[in-house]
Amino acid sequence: MPALAALGGTGTHLLSVADILARLPLIFPEGLEMRQALVREMAAKTIWVFLYGGMVEGAGPLLRPSHVYFYTEDQSAKVTNQERAEWLANSNKQGFRPEGKRWYADTTREPIRDETLRLGLVDIGAVGKISGVPTTSSKPIYYLKADFAALFDPALDEEGLAAAITVWQKRHLSTAARARMTMLAAGKVKRTDEIPVTCPDGTVAKLAPGPSSLITKAVVEEFAVSFLREPALLWMSESGNKVRYHDDATAKALGLHIDASKVLPDVILMNVGASGDDTHLVFIEVVASDGAMTQSRLDTFREMVRAAKFPQEQCYFGTAFEDRADGAFRKCFPQLAWGTFAWFRSEPEQLMWLAAEPYDITE
């Protein structure tokens, strides 16, 4: 239990969620693009769980989003060293659920993972994560940066807190620091662990390492060549919805308005025909663990097409997997929407169709 002891031991040394929430607007000033996600209650509760579990830089334990959305009111009242250590040990066991009323429902997984962590606390430099693990992995990967965790020391008085915040802001929110973070986020700094994807127009986009990125790469480089006469890439995003390629001019010309704050397709391909009649759009979801083309996602994308007044009959929707024998396909198969297809990286020239219309075997 050394990690918990390093954070201050018993619950009397843990700042309350309300007090964490009160400090956030002081730390994150007006004008930050992601400020709304950084100063809300979800961010405060996420930080509380980091501190509660001793998930701080150099301490050892790591956090995954389920630590937050499975957390309960009852658990937050158990603040002794022993109770915190027991929760930390049990929380990494499959199927463990703390007793009591949960803070959040399962549907908050993506807001916690994407808005609060990836696009919020990680991007601003308050939270770090171990590299080489895909976003959709269930493994814990996040830790609270030590200098950020120090801002929630209950022993800080008003003057001490203001001084500590000033130091942190100069380090992380200065013009130079923000410029550096922007360059890293834009992929301008060379990284050796990224996966290059050669797009149909010859440009090369980079994806974070992981199985879903390998499938995405195959969709763009192999599926498009096998099934589209004149392929073009309109959109490509990673797990976690980080956009890596987008042709806004073409999308807008087609009337497609893709709202990055809503459900995003992983890949949108276009078959550029000789005329409008043989031009097609292909929406593909990439699955290494979850996120298939369900009926709900299909309805969302069809509505996007309807709003664009693009012919429905010239649109196709599907899900890309690694292999038919892969666990992700077996898990997602019952959720796949009728009228869509499944494609497998291991069999790039084949498609599996889920026909929406009744099939007469006698014909």
C-alpha positions in Angstrom: 0.0 0.0 0.0 2.9 2.4 -0.5 1.2 4.3 -3.3 -1.8 5.2 -1.1 0.5 6.2 1.8 2.4 8.5 -0.5 -0.9 10.4 -1.2 -1.5 11.2 2.4 -3.0 8.1 4.0 -6.5 8.3 5.4 -9.5 10.1 4.1 -8.8 13.2 6.1 -6.0 13.8 3.7 -8.2 13.4 0.6 -9.8 16.5 -0.9 -13.5 16.1 -1.3 -15.1 16.0 -4.8 -16.7 19.4 -4.1 -13.4 20.9 -3.2 -11.7 19.4 -6.3 -14.6 20.9 -8.4 -14.0 24.3 -6.7 -10.3 24.3 -7.7 -10.7 23.3 -11.3 -11.9 26.8 -12.6 -8.9 28.3 -10.8 -6.5 25.9 -12.6 -8.1 26.1 -16.0 -8.7 29.7 -17.0 -11.3 31.1 -19.5 -10.3 30.8 -23.1 -9.1 27.1 -23.2 -10.9 25.2 -25.9 -11.5 22.2 -23.7 -12.3 24.2 -20.5 -16.0 23.1 -20.3 -14.9 19.4 -20.0 -12.1 20.3 -17.6 -14.2 22.2 -15.0 -17.3 20.1 -14.8 -18.3 17.5 -12.1 -17.2 14.5 -14.3 -13.7 15.8 -14.3 -13.7 16.4 -10.6 -14.9 12.8 -9.9 -12.4 11.4 -12.3 -9.6 13.2 -10.5 -11.0 12.0 -7.1 -10.8 8.4 -8.4 -7.2 8.9 -9.5 -6.3 10.3 -6.0 -8.4 7.7 -4.2 -6.6 4.8 -5.9 -3.1 6.4 -5.7 -3.0 6.5 -9.5 -0.3 9.1 -9.6 2.9 9.4 -11.7 5.6 7.2 -10.3 3.3 5.4 -7.8 2.4 2.4 -9.9 -1.4 2.0 -10.1 -3.1 3.0 -13.3 -6.7 4.0 -14.2 -9.1 2.9 -16.8 -12.5 4.6 -17.5 -14.5 1.8 -15.8 -12.8 2.7 -12.5 -14.8 5.9 -12.7 -18.2 4.8 -14.2 -18.4 1.8 -11.9 -17.5 3.9 -8.8 -20.2 4.4 -6.2 -21.4 6.9 -3.6 -20.9 4.2 -0.9 -17.3 3.6 -2.0 -16.5 7.3 -1.8 -17.3 7.2 1.9 -14.7 4.4 2.5 -11.6 6.5 2.8 -9.2 4.6 5.2 -6.0 3.3 3.8 -7.2 -0.3 4.1 -10.5 0.4 2.3 -8.8 2.3 -0.5 -6.3 -0.5 -0.9 -9.0 -3.2 -1.0 -10.9 -1.2 -3.6 -7.8 -0.8 -5.8 -7.0 -4.6 -5.6 -10.6 -5.6 -6.3 -11.2 -3.0 -9.1 -8.8 -4.8 -11.4 -10.6 -8.2 -11.0 -13.0 -9.1 -13.8 -16.6 -8.5 -12.9 -16.0 -6.5 -9.7 -18.6 -3.9 -8.9 -18.4 -1.7 -5.8 -21.4 -1.8 -3.5 -23.9 1.1 -3.7 -25.4 3.5 -6.2 -23.1 4.1 -9.2 -22.0 7.6 -10.1 -22.5 6.9 -13.8 -24.1 4.5 -16.3 -22.2 2.4 -18.9 -23.2 5.0 -21.5 -20.7 7.5 -19.9 -17.7 5.4 -20.9 -17.0 7.4 -24.0 -17.5 10.9 -22.4 -15.1 9.9 -19.6 -12.6 8.3 -22.0 -12.7 10.9 -24.7 -13.9 14.3 -23.4 -12.6 14.1 -19.9 -9.4 12.1 -20.3 -8.1 12.0 -23.9 -9.2 15.4 -25.2 -9.2 17.0 -21.8 -6.8 16.1 -19.0 -4.4 14.2 -21.2 -4.2 16.9 -23.9 -3.7 19.6 -21.3 -0.8 17.8 -19.6 -2.6 16.9 -16.4 -2.8 13.2 -17.0 -0.3 10.9 -18.7 -0.8 7.4 -20.2 1.5 4.5 -21.0 2.3 4.2 -24.7 1.7 1.3 -27.1 -1.7 0.3 -25.7 -4.8 0.9 -28.0 -7.5 3.3 -26.8 -10.1 0.6 -26.8 -8.0 -1.8 -24.6 -9.5 -2.6 -21.3 -6.1 -2.4 -19.6 -5.6 0.6 -17.2 -3.3 3.1 -18.9 -3.8 6.5 -17.3 -2.0 8.2 -14.3 -2.3 11.6 -12.8 0.8 13.7 -13.4 2.6 14.4 -10.1 2.7 18.2 -10.5 -1.1 18.3 -11.2 -1.9 15.9 -8.3 0.0 18.3 -6.0 -2.6 21.0 -6.8 -5.1 19.0 -4.8 -3.1 18.8 -1.6 -5.6 19.6 1.2 -2.8 21.2 3.1 -2.4 24.1 0.6 -3.8 27.3 2.0 -5.3 30.0 -0.4 -1.9 31.6 -0.9 0.0 28.4 -1.4 -2.6 27.1 -3.8 -2.5 30.3 -5.9 1.3 30.0 -6.1 1.2 26.3 -7.0 -1.4 27.0 -9.7 0.7 29.8 -11.2 3.7 27.5 -11.5 1.6 24.7 -13.1 0.0 27.1 -15.5 3.4 28.6 -16.6 4.6 25.1 -17.3 1.5 23.8 -19.1 -0.5 26.8 -20.4 2.2 29.2 -21.6 2.4 30.1 -25.2 5.4 27.9 -25.7 3.9 24.9 -23.9 0.6 25.2 -25.8 2.5 25.5 -29.1 4.4 22.3 -28.2 1.3 20.4 -27.3 -0.4 21.5 -30.5 2.5 20.3 -32.6 2.4 16.9 -30.8 -1.3 16.5 -31.3 -1.1 17.4 -35.0 1.5 14.7 -35.5 4.2 17.1 -36.5 6.8 15.5 -34.2 8.3 12.3 -35.5 7.2 9.2 -33.6 8.4 5.7 -34.3 5.4 3.8 -32.9 2.7 5.3 -35.2 1.2 3.3 -38.1 1.4 5.0 -41.5 -1.7 4.8 -43.8 -1.2 5.6 -47.5 -4.4 7.3 -48.6 -5.8 7.1 -52.2 -4.6 10.6 -52.9 -1.1 9.7 -52.0 -0.9 11.5 -48.7 0.2 9.5 -45.6 -1.8 9.7 -42.4 -0.5 8.4 -39.0 -2.5 6.3 -36.6 -1.7 5.4 -33.0 -0.4 1.9 -32.5 -2.9 -0.9 -31.9 -5.0 -3.5 -33.6 -7.8 -1.2 -34.6 -5.3 1.0 -36.5 -4.0 -2.0 -38.4 -7.6 -2.8 -39.5 -8.2 0.8 -40.5 -5.0 0.8 -42.5 -6.2 -2.3 -44.3 -9.6 -0.8 -45.0 -8.0 2.2 -46.7 -5.2 0.4 -48.5 -6.8 -2.9 -49.4 -10.6 -2.8 -49.1 -10.8 0.4 -51.1 -8.7 -1.1 -53.9 -10.6 -4.4 -54.0 -14.1 -3.0 -54.0 -14.0 0.5 -55.4 -13.1 1.4 -59.0 -12.0 4.9 -58.2 -11.5 5.1 -54.4 -11.3 8.3 -52.5 -11.0 8.8 -48.7 -13.3 11.4 -47.2 -12.8 10.6 -43.5 -10.7 8.5 -41.2 -10.7 8.6 -37.4 -9.1 6.4 -34.7 -10.7 4.7 -31.7 -11.6 7.6 -29.4 -12.7 9.6 -32.4 -9.5 11.5 -33.0 -9.7 12.6 -36.7 -6.6 11.7 -38.7 -7.8 12.5 -42.2 -10.7 14.5 -43.5 -11.5 16.0 -46.9 -13.9 18.7 -45.7 -14.2 20.4 -49.2 -15.5 17.2 -50.8 -17.7 16.3 -47.9 -19.3 19.7 -47.9 -19.7 19.6 -51.7 -21.7 16.4 -51.2 -23.7 18.1 -48.5 -22.2 15.9 -45.7 -21.9 17.7 -42.4 -19.9 15.6 -40.0 -20.2 16.9 -36.5 -17.1 15.9 -34.6 -18.9 16.2 -31.2 -21.4 13.5 -32.2 -21.1 9.9 -33.3 -18.3 9.7 -35.9 -17.7 7.0 -38.5 -14.3 5.4 -38.4 -13.9 5.6 -42.2 -15.9 7.1 -45.1 -14.8 6.0 -48.5 -16.1 7.2 -51.8 -16.3 5.5 -55.2 -15.9 8.3 -57.7 -17.9 7.3 -60.7 -18.1 8.7 -64.2 -21.4 10.3 -63.3 -23.6 10.8 -60.2 -25.4 7.6 -60.8 -22.3 5.4 -60.2 -20.8 7.4 -57.4 -21.1 5.7 -54.0 -20.4 6.4 -50.3 -19.2 3.6 -48.0 -19.3 4.0 -44.2 -17.2 1.6 -42.3 -16.8 1.0 -38.5 -13.5 -0.6 -37.4 -13.7 -3.1 -34.6 -10.9 -4.6 -32.6 -13.0 -4.9 -29.5 -16.3 -3.1 -29.9 -18.1 -0.3 -31.8 -19.7 -2.2 -34.7 -22.2 -1.0 -37.3 -25.3 -1.5 -35.1 -28.8 -0.5 -36.0 -28.4 2.7 -33.9 -25.2 3.7 -35.7 -26.7 2.8 -39.1 -29.7 5.0 -38.4 -27.3 7.9 -37.4 -25.3 7.6 -40.6 -28.4 7.2 -42.8 -29.8 10.4 -41.3 -26.5 12.1 -42.2 -27.0 10.9 -45.8 -30.6 12.0 -45.9 -29.7 15.5 -44.6 -27.2 15.7 -47.5 -29.8 14.6 -50.0 -27.4 11.9 -51.3 -29.2 8.9 -52.8 -29.7 6.3 -50.1 -29.4 3.4 -52.7 -25.9 4.6 -53.5 -24.6 4.2 -49.9 -23.2 1.1 -48.2 -22.5 0.5 -44.6 -20.2 -2.1 -42.9 -17.9 -3.2 -40.2 -14.3 -4.2 -40.5 -12.8 -6.9 -38.3 -9.5 -8.7 -38.1 -10.8 -12.3 -38.8 -13.9 -14.4 -38.7 -12.5 -16.5 -35.9 -11.5 -13.4 -33.8 -13.3 -12.8 -30.5 -14.3 -9.3 -31.5 -16.4 -10.6 -34.5 -18.0 -13.4 -32.4 -18.9 -10.7 -29.8 -20.3 -8.2 -32.2 -22.0 -10.4 -34.7 -25.4 -10.4 -33.0 -25.3 -6.6 -33.0 -24.6 -6.1 -36.7 -27.4 -4.3 -38.5 -29.3 -6.0 -41.3 -28.4 -4.5 -44.7 -24.7 -4.0 -43.8 -21.6 -6.0 -44.5 -18.7 -7.5 -42.6 -15.1 -7.4 -44.0 -12.1 -9.1 -42.6 -8.5 -8.0 -42.8 -7.4 -11.6 -43.1 -9.6 -12.2 -46.2 -9.4 -8.8 -48.0 -11.2 -9.9 -51.2 -14.3 -11.3 -49.5 -17.4 -9.7 -48.0 -20.1 -11.1 -45.7 -23.5 -9.6 -46.4 -26.4 -9.4 -43.9 -29.2 -9.2 -46.4 -32.0 -6.9 -45.3 -34.6 -8.4 -47.7 -36.0 -12.0 -47.4 -34.1 -14.4 -49.6 -36.0 -16.9 -51.7 -33.7 -19.9 -52.1 -35.9 -21.4 -54.9 -35.2 -18.5 -57.2 
